[in-house]
Amino acid sequence: MDLFARLAVTDLPRAIAWGERLFGPVETFAPNDTEHVWTLQEHCHVYAEVLPQHAGHAAVTVFVDDYTGFLAAAAERGVRPESEEVYENGVRKALFRDPDGNEVGVGGAPAAD
C-alpha cells in the first residue's frame, strides 16, 4: 500500500519552497507540471497539486519517530508551528499551515520522562 496525501495549492513554486523547508532533505519528484511529491518514507508521500479552487482546505497529519528533532530541524529551515498541543495520553502534535492555509500536522509519541 502507498499513501499519497494531497495539499491543493495556488502557486506550485511557493508550495515547493515551503514543503522543502518543512520536510527537509527527503526524496522528491515531479510527475507533471502541476504536482510535486515529497516521499517521507517508503510508500508514504505528501504532494502539492495546483488546484486553486480547493487550495487551503487540506488537513494532513504525519506521525514521526523524532518529534523534537523534526521540529528543531524545521525551525532551522525557517518553519515553525502555528500551535502545539499535548493530548491526555501524552501524544504531541504541532500544527503548521502552508502559504495557502492547508493544515499539516506533525505528531509524536509522548515525551520520555
C-alpha positions as CSV (number, residue, x, y, z in Angstrom):
1,M,0.0,0.0,0.0
2,D,1.2,3.5,-0.8
3,L,-0.3,6.7,0.7
4,F,-0.4,10.0,-1.2
5,A,-1.8,12.9,0.8
6,R,-2.7,16.0,-1.3
7,L,-2.2,19.6,-0.5
8,A,-4.2,21.7,-3.0
9,V,-2.2,24.9,-3.7
10,T,-2.4,28.0,-5.8
11,D,1.3,28.5,-6.5
12,L,3.5,25.4,-7.1
13,P,6.9,27.0,-6.8
14,R,5.9,28.7,-3.5
15,A,4.4,25.4,-2.2
16,I,7.6,23.5,-3.2
17,A,9.8,26.1,-1.3
18,W,7.6,25.8,1.8
19,G,7.5,22.0,1.7
20,E,11.3,21.8,1.3
21,R,11.6,23.9,4.5
22,L,9.1,21.8,6.4
23,F,10.1,18.3,5.2
24,G,13.8,18.8,4.8
25,P,16.1,16.7,2.7
26,V,13.7,13.9,1.5
27,E,13.3,12.3,-1.9
28,T,11.1,14.3,-4.2
29,F,9.8,14.1,-7.7
30,A,7.6,16.0,-10.1
31,P,5.2,13.7,-12.0
32,N,4.0,16.6,-14.2
33,D,3.9,20.4,-14.4
34,T,1.2,20.8,-11.7
35,E,2.3,18.4,-9.0
36,H,5.3,18.0,-6.7
37,V,5.8,15.0,-4.4
38,W,7.8,14.6,-1.2
39,T,8.5,10.9,-0.2
40,L,8.6,11.0,3.6
41,Q,9.4,7.3,3.9
42,E,8.8,4.3,1.7
43,H,5.2,4.2,0.4
44,C,4.3,7.5,2.3
45,H,4.1,10.6,0.2
46,V,2.7,14.2,0.6
47,Y,2.2,16.1,-2.6
48,A,1.2,19.6,-3.7
49,E,-1.1,20.0,-6.7
50,V,-2.2,23.2,-8.3
51,L,-5.9,23.3,-7.7
52,P,-6.8,26.9,-6.8
53,Q,-10.5,26.1,-6.3
54,H,-9.6,23.7,-3.5
55,A,-6.5,25.4,-2.0
56,G,-6.3,25.8,1.7
57,H,-8.8,23.1,2.7
58,A,-6.5,20.1,3.2
59,A,-5.7,18.6,6.6
60,V,-2.8,16.1,6.7
61,T,-1.1,14.6,9.8
62,V,2.1,12.7,9.8
63,F,3.5,10.9,12.8
64,V,7.3,11.0,13.2
65,D,9.7,9.0,15.2
66,D,11.7,12.0,16.4
67,Y,9.1,14.7,17.1
68,T,11.5,17.1,18.9
69,G,14.2,16.6,16.2
70,F,11.7,17.2,13.4
71,L,10.5,20.5,15.0
72,A,14.1,21.6,15.6
73,A,15.1,20.9,12.0
74,A,12.1,22.6,10.6
75,A,12.8,25.7,12.8
76,E,16.4,25.8,11.5
77,R,14.9,25.9,8.0
78,G,12.6,28.8,9.0
79,V,9.3,26.9,9.5
80,R,7.7,27.0,13.0
81,P,4.3,25.5,14.0
82,E,1.3,27.7,14.4
83,S,0.4,25.8,17.6
84,E,1.4,22.8,19.6
85,E,-0.7,20.6,21.9
86,V,-0.3,17.5,24.1
87,Y,-3.2,15.1,24.4
88,E,-4.2,13.4,27.6
89,N,-2.3,10.3,26.6
90,G,0.9,12.3,26.1
91,V,0.9,12.3,22.3
92,R,2.2,15.6,21.0
93,K,1.1,17.4,17.9
94,A,2.4,20.5,16.1
95,L,0.2,22.3,13.6
96,F,1.8,24.0,10.5
97,R,0.0,25.9,7.8
98,D,1.3,26.3,4.3
99,P,1.0,29.7,2.4
100,D,-2.5,28.6,1.1
101,G,-3.7,27.7,4.6
102,N,-3.5,23.9,4.3
103,E,-3.0,22.3,7.7
104,V,-0.1,20.0,8.1
105,G,0.0,18.3,11.5
106,V,3.1,16.6,12.8
107,G,2.6,14.2,15.7
108,G,4.9,12.4,18.0
109,A,4.9,9.9,20.8
110,P,4.8,11.0,24.4
111,A,8.0,12.6,25.6
112,A,10.3,10.4,27.6
113,D,10.3,11.3,31.3
